[in-house]
Amino acid sequence: MADIPNIVLEQLRAIRAEQDAARERDRQMTARLATLEGGQAVIIQHLAHLSSADAAQQLASDHVQERLERIERRLDIREQA
C-alpha cells in the first residue's frame, strides 16, 4: 500500500515536468513569433518605400513625356498617328 502514494507522486511530478517543458516551448514560440512579426513589419515598410519611389519615378517620367511633347509641338515635329 505504501507504493501507491509514491506512484501517484511520481506521476504528478512527471505531469508537472511536462507542463514546465510545454510552457518553455510556448515562451520560445512566442518569442520567435514576435521576431517574425517584426521582420514582416520591416518588409511591409520596405514595400511601402518601394511603392513610393516607383510613384515618384512615374511622376518624373510623366513630366519628361509632357515636356518632350511640348517641345515637339513647338518644333512641329510630332509624329502623326
C-alpha positions in Angstrom: 0.0 0.0 0.0 2.9 2.4 0.6 3.8 2.1 -3.1 0.6 3.6 -4.3 1.1 7.1 -2.9 4.7 7.0 -4.3 3.4 6.1 -7.8 0.8 8.9 -7.7 3.5 11.4 -6.6 5.8 10.2 -9.4 3.1 10.6 -11.9 2.2 14.1 -10.6 5.9 15.1 -10.8 6.1 13.7 -14.4 3.0 15.7 -15.3 4.4 18.9 -13.7 7.7 18.4 -15.6 5.8 18.0 -18.9 3.8 21.2 -18.2 7.0 23.1 -17.4 8.5 21.9 -20.7 5.3 22.9 -22.6 5.4 26.3 -21.0 9.0 26.8 -22.1 8.2 25.8 -25.6 5.3 28.3 -25.6 7.7 31.0 -24.4 10.1 30.2 -27.2 7.5 30.0 -29.9 6.0 33.4 -28.7 9.5 34.9 -28.9 10.0 33.5 -32.4 6.6 34.7 -33.5 7.4 38.2 -32.2 10.6 38.2 -34.2 8.8 37.0 -37.3 6.1 39.7 -36.9 8.9 42.3 -36.5 10.5 41.1 -39.7 7.2 41.2 -41.5 6.7 44.8 -40.4 10.1 45.7 -41.8 9.3 44.1 -45.1 6.0 45.9 -45.3 7.7 49.2 -44.6 10.3 48.5 -47.4 7.5 47.7 -49.8 5.8 50.9 -49.0 9.0 52.8 -49.6 9.5 51.0 -52.9 5.9 51.8 -53.9 6.5 55.5 -53.1 9.8 55.5 -55.1 8.0 53.9 -58.0 5.3 56.5 -57.9 7.8 59.3 -57.8 9.7 57.8 -60.8 6.4 57.5 -62.7 5.6 61.1 -62.0 9.0 62.2 -63.1 8.6 60.2 -66.3 5.3 61.7 -67.0 6.8 65.2 -66.6 9.6 64.4 -69.1 7.0 63.0 -71.5 4.9 66.2 -71.2 8.0 68.4 -71.8 9.0 66.3 -74.8 5.5 66.6 -76.3 5.6 70.4 -75.7 9.0 70.6 -77.5 7.8 68.5 -80.4 4.7 70.8 -80.7 6.9 73.9 -80.7 9.2 72.5 -83.3 6.3 71.0 -85.2 8.0 67.5 -85.4 5.3 65.4 -83.9 4.6 62.1 -85.4 1.2 61.8 -86.9 -0.8 58.8 -85.6 
